[in-house]
C-alpha cells in the first residue's frame, strides 16, 4: 500500500500536467500538424559508473493540405551519448548528433543540416511505487538557414518526468509502466528558428513495457505548443521508442553458449 503522502504527491503531479495541457490548448492555434516519431536506442554498460549510447531516429509529418502523418519524411538523425552515473540520484550525460532536417514545419520548407552538442543532468526522486525525475539540458545547435548560411542556436530544456509501474512495485522484466512528462524549451533568437525566447512546451503521456531487463518499448502521445511570430503551431505526435541494452554483449554470450554447450551443462 502506498502512503497517503505518496498518493497526494501523485495527484498534485497529474493535476499540474492537466493544467499545462489546458493552457497549451487555450492559445490561438493557427496551424496543427500530425506527426509520427520513432527512435531506436542502443545502450552499452562500460562499468558501474559509465555507459555509452547510440540513437537512430526519424520523424514524419502531415502538411497543411494533407492530414496524413506519413505525408513527409521531415527529419532523420544519429546521436552518440556518454553517460556518467555520479550517484543513485544524479546522472550526467553529453551527446553529439547530426540531424538531417527536411521540410520541418517549425523551421520551414527547406533543407537544414544540423550538428548538435548537448550537456545534460538528471536528478531522480526515488519514491516507493513510482519514480519522479527532473532533467536539465543545454544544447548548442549549428544549423543552416534559408539563405544557406549557418547559425548558432543555444537552447535550454527543463523537464519533469513521472514513471509508474502498473503490475509491479518496481521496473523489471514483464512490467508495464505509465509515463507522463512535461518539458519547457527556451532558446536564443535566430533567423532559422525564430526570434521568440520561449521555444515550446512539450507534454508526453503514454506507456512502456519491459520485455526483459535489456529490451523495452515505449509508445507515447506528445502534444507540442510552439509560439511563432508568423503564427502559432501545435503538433500532435505518436512516438515509438525501442531500447536495447548491452545488445553486443548479450549476442556474444549467446554465440559462446552455442559454441560451448558443455560449459553450460557443467554449471
C-alpha positions in Angstrom: 0.0 0.0 0.0 1.3 3.5 -0.9 1.2 6.1 1.9 -1.2 9.0 1.9 1.6 11.4 1.2 2.7 9.5 -1.9 -0.9 9.4 -3.2 -1.2 13.2 -2.6 2.0 13.7 -4.5 0.8 11.8 -7.5 -2.5 13.7 -7.5 -0.6 17.0 -7.5 1.6 15.9 -10.3 -1.3 14.8 -12.6 -3.2 18.0 -11.8 -0.2 20.1 -12.8 0.2 18.2 -16.1 -3.5 18.6 -16.8 -3.3 22.4 -16.2 -0.4 22.6 -18.5 -2.4 20.8 -21.2 -5.3 23.1 -20.8 -3.0 26.2 -21.0 -1.3 24.8 -24.1 -4.6 24.3 -25.9 -6.1 27.6 -24.9 -3.8 29.7 -27.1 -4.7 30.8 -30.6 -3.5 27.9 -32.7 -3.0 28.8 -36.4 -1.6 25.5 -37.7 -1.9 21.9 -36.4 0.3 19.0 -37.6 0.0 15.3 -37.0 3.4 13.5 -36.8 5.0 10.2 -36.1 8.4 9.9 -34.4 10.3 6.7 -34.0 13.7 6.1 -32.3 15.8 3.0 -31.7 18.4 3.2 -28.9 21.4 1.0 -28.2 22.9 1.3 -24.7 26.2 -0.3 -23.6 27.4 -0.5 -20.0 31.1 0.0 -19.6 31.3 -0.1 -15.8 29.3 0.7 -12.7 29.7 4.5 -13.4 30.0 4.7 -17.2 27.8 3.8 -20.2 27.6 4.7 -23.9 24.5 5.0 -26.2 23.8 5.5 -29.9 20.4 6.5 -31.2 18.8 6.4 -34.6 15.6 8.4 -35.2 13.3 9.6 -37.9 10.2 11.8 -38.0 7.2 12.0 -40.3 4.6 14.8 -40.6 1.3 15.8 -42.2 1.1 19.0 -44.2 -1.3 21.9 -44.3 -3.0 20.3 -47.3 -2.9 16.6 -46.1 -3.7 15.2 -42.6 -1.7 12.0 -43.3 1.0 11.9 -40.6 3.3 10.0 -43.0 3.0 12.6 -45.8 6.5 13.9 -45.5 9.8 12.5 -44.0 10.9 15.6 -42.2 13.9 14.5 -40.1 16.5 11.8 -39.7 19.2 11.8 -37.0 22.0 9.9 -35.4 23.2 10.7 -31.9 26.1 9.4 -29.7 26.0 9.6 -25.9 28.3 9.3 -23.0 26.7 8.7 -19.5 28.2 9.1 -16.1 26.3 7.8 -13.0 27.6 10.1 -10.3 25.3 8.8 -7.6 22.0 7.0 -7.2 20.3 10.3 -7.7 22.5 12.1 -10.2 23.2 11.1 -13.8 25.3 13.3 -16.1 25.4 13.0 -19.9 26.7 14.5 -23.1 26.0 13.9 -26.7 26.9 14.9 -30.2 24.5 14.4 -33.0 23.8 15.0 -36.7 20.2 16.0 -37.8 19.1 15.9 -41.4 16.2 18.4 -41.2 14.0 18.3 -44.3 10.6 20.2 -44.5 10.4 20.6 -40.8 7.3 22.7 -40.2 8.7 24.7 -37.3 11.9 25.6 -39.3 10.5 25.9 -42.8 10.2 24.0 -46.0 13.9 23.8 -46.8 16.8 21.5 -46.0 18.6 22.5 -42.8 21.5 20.2 -41.9 22.3 20.5 -38.2 25.1 19.5 -35.9 24.1 19.4 -32.2 26.1 19.1 -29.0 24.5 18.9 -25.5 25.2 18.6 -21.8 22.6 17.1 -19.5 21.9 16.4 -15.9 19.1 14.2 -14.4 18.1 14.2 -10.8 16.0 11.3 -9.5 13.5 11.5 -6.7 13.2 7.8 -5.8 9.8 7.0 -4.2 8.0 3.9 -3.2 6.0 2.7 -6.2 7.0 5.4 -8.7 9.9 7.4 -9.9 10.0 11.2 -10.4 12.9 12.9 -12.1 13.9 16.3 -13.4 16.1 16.8 -16.4 18.2 19.9 -17.3 19.7 20.1 -20.8 21.7 22.8 -22.6 22.0 22.4 -26.4 24.3 24.1 -28.9 22.9 23.8 -32.4 24.8 24.7 -35.6 22.3 24.7 -38.4 21.8 26.1 -41.9 19.1 28.7 -42.5 17.0 29.5 -45.6 19.8 31.7 -47.1 22.3 28.8 -46.9 24.2 30.5 -44.0 24.9 28.6 -40.8 23.7 30.0 -37.5 24.4 29.0 -33.9 21.3 28.4 -31.7 21.5 28.0 -27.9 18.6 26.2 -26.3 17.8 25.2 -22.7 15.3 22.5 -21.8 13.8 21.7 -18.4 11.7 18.6 -18.0 9.9 16.8 -15.2 9.0 13.1 -15.7 6.9 10.6 -13.8 7.0 6.8 -14.2 4.6 4.5 -12.5 4.8 0.7 -12.7 1.4 -0.9 -13.3 1.7 -4.6 -12.5 4.6 -4.4 -10.1 6.2 -2.1 -7.5 9.5 -1.9 -9.4 10.6 -1.8 -13.1 11.7 -5.3 -14.2 11.1 -7.9 -16.9 7.4 -8.3 -17.8 6.3 -5.0 -16.2 4.0 -2.4 -17.9 4.5 1.2 -16.8 2.9 4.6 -17.3 4.8 7.7 -18.4 3.9 11.4 -18.0 6.3 14.3 -18.6 6.3 18.0 -19.4 9.2 20.0 -20.8 9.8 23.7 -21.4 12.2 24.9 -24.1 14.0 28.3 -24.2 16.3 29.5 -27.0 18.3 32.3 -28.4 16.7 34.2 -31.3 17.9 33.4 -34.8 16.6 33.5 -38.3 16.3 29.8 -38.8 14.4 29.1 -35.5 12.6 32.4 -34.9 13.2 35.3 -32.6 11.0 34.2 -29.7 12.8 33.4 -26.4 10.2 30.7 -25.4 10.6 27.9 -27.9 7.9 25.4 -27.0 6.1 23.3 -24.4 6.1 19.5 -24.8 3.7 17.3 -22.9 4.0 13.5 -23.2 1.7 10.8 -21.9 2.0 7.1 -22.6 3.2 3.6 -21.5 6.1 1.3 -21.8 6.8 -2.4 -21.5 9.9 -4.3 -20.4 10.3 -7.5 -22.5 13.4 -8.2 -20.4 16.0 -6.3 -18.4 17.7 -5.4 -21.7 14.8 -4.7 -24.1 11.9 -2.2 -23.6 9.5 -0.4 -25.8 7.6 2.9 -25.2 4.6 4.3 -27.0 3.5 7.8 -26.1 1.3 10.7 -27.3 3.0 14.1 -27.5 1.3 17.5 -27.6 3.6 20.4 -28.5 2.8 24.1 -28.5 5.2 26.3 -30.4 4.6 30.1 -30.4 5.9 31.7 -33.5 5.8 35.3 -34.9 4.2 34.1 -38.1 1.6 32.0 -36.4 1.5 29.6 -33.5 1.9 25.9 -34.2 0.5 22.8 -32.5 1.9 19.3 -33.1 0.1 16.1 -32.1 2.6 13.2 -32.4 2.6 9.5 -31.8 6.1 8.4 -30.6 7.6 4.9 -30.6 10.9 4.2 -28.8 12.7 0.8 -28.7 15.7 0.4 -26.4 18.3 -2.4 -26.4 20.8 -2.5 -23.6 24.1 -4.4 -23.9 23.0 -5.9 -27.2 26.5 -6.8 -28.4 27.5 -8.3 -25.1 24.3 -10.4 -24.9 24.8 -11.6 -28.5 28.4 -12.6 -27.7 27.2 -14.6 -24.7 24.6 -16.5 -26.9 27.2 -17.2 -29.6 29.7 -18.5 -26.9 26.9 -20.7 -25.4 26.2 -22.3 -28.8 29.9 -22.9 -29.4 30.5 -24.4 -26.0 27.2 -26.0 -24.8 29.2 -28.4 -22.5 30.2 -25.4 -20.3 26.5 -24.6 -19.6 25.8 -28.3 -18.8 28.6 -28.4 -16.3 27.2 -25.4 -14.5 
